[in-house]
Amino acid sequence: MLIITLLKGVAVGIVIALPAGPVGVLCVRRCLFEGQLFGFVSGLGAAVADATFGAIAALGLTFLRDWLLQNQTWFAFAGGIFLLGFGVKALFLYRAGDPEPLAGEALFGAFASSYALTIANPITLLSFAAIFATVGAGAVSDFGGAAILVGGVFLGSLLWWLGLSFGIAHLRNFAGDLVMSWLNRISGVILLLSGIGLVIIAAHGLAAG
């Protein structure tokens, strides 16, 4: 039974991590231009955030769920500002070259930024609740089962980001400078537009509130 619960968690983690939103674009970009370690650590931050959401849903921590949902507008605004800054940096400050060795502070920043950006979308909580109900994971009632379920969510999300980061990093070996330049522009535009969209939505929500 515990193995089944773990596998359900892994499946949920993969399904939640699959959509290629701004966090996915950010991790892919970091793999390409900063190296696979930087991209993997970024994905690790997203996986921990997914596990956080999974824990809130599995343990029924409604006070945390309600707080996140009540403040989602401010989270969206902060996430939008971050994406705007990163998009501008990608488009105007990027310099071609091989990835340089990263200090611990840079790796921690990669982890923290991906974690925060993922947490900034608390609507994912509702997705967890719906998916848990679909796969029957909502029937887990004891703490041990919930912990295994959340561990499975983390493992599934981590497996996805691990495969993505190593797979994307290898593309650098086959891409020339022109291709890398266009990938930089495309990813930068996606991040910039995502940031603009989040800021507009957040500003509208704040004005309405």
Residue, then its C-alpha position, 0 to 999 in steps of 0.5 A: m500500500l505504501i509503495i502504491t502511495l509513493l507511486k501516486g505521489v511520483a505521478v502527481g509530481i511529474v504531472i504538476a511539473l510538466p507544464a512549460g510555464p515561466v519556471g520551466v522556461l527559466c530552468v531551461r534557459r539556465c541550463l543552456f546559458e549557465g550550465q546544467l548544475f545551475g539549471f538542476v538546482s533551479g529545478l530542485g527549487a521548483a521541486v521543493a515548492d511542489a512538495t510544499f504545495g503537496a504537503i499543504a494539500a495532503l495534510g489539509l493545512t487549510f490555514l496555509r492554503d487560505w493565506l496563500l490564496q488570499n495573497q495570490t495577487w501580491f505573489a503574482f506582482a512579485g513574481g511578475i517583477f522578478l520575471l520582468g527583471f530577468g527578461v530585460k537582463a536576458l535580452f540586453l545584458y546577455r553575453a555569449g560564452d561558456p558557463e563559468p563555475l558558480a559560487g555557492e551564493a549563486l546556486f542558492g540564489a538559483f534555488a531560492s528564486s525558482y522556489a519563490l517563483t513557483i510558490a508565487n502561483p498558489i493556484t497550483l494548490l487547487s491543481f494538487a487537490a484536484i489531482f489527488a482526488t482523481v488518483g485517489a490520493g486524498a484517501v491518505s489519512d495518517f501522517g506516515g502515508a501523507a509523508i510518503l505521498v509528499g515524498g513521491v511528489f518531490l521525487g516525481s518533480l525532481l525526476w522531471w527537472l533532472g531529466l530536463s536539465f541534463g537533456i537541455a544542457h546537452l543541446r549546447n554541444f550541438a548548437g552554434d552561436l547563432v542558435m544560442s543567440w536566438l534561444n536567448r532572445i526567445s526565452g528572454v521575450i517569453l520571460l518578459l511577456s510573462g512578467i508583464g502579464l503577471v504585473i497587469i493581472a496583479a495590478h488589476g486585482l489590487a485595483a479591484g480589491 
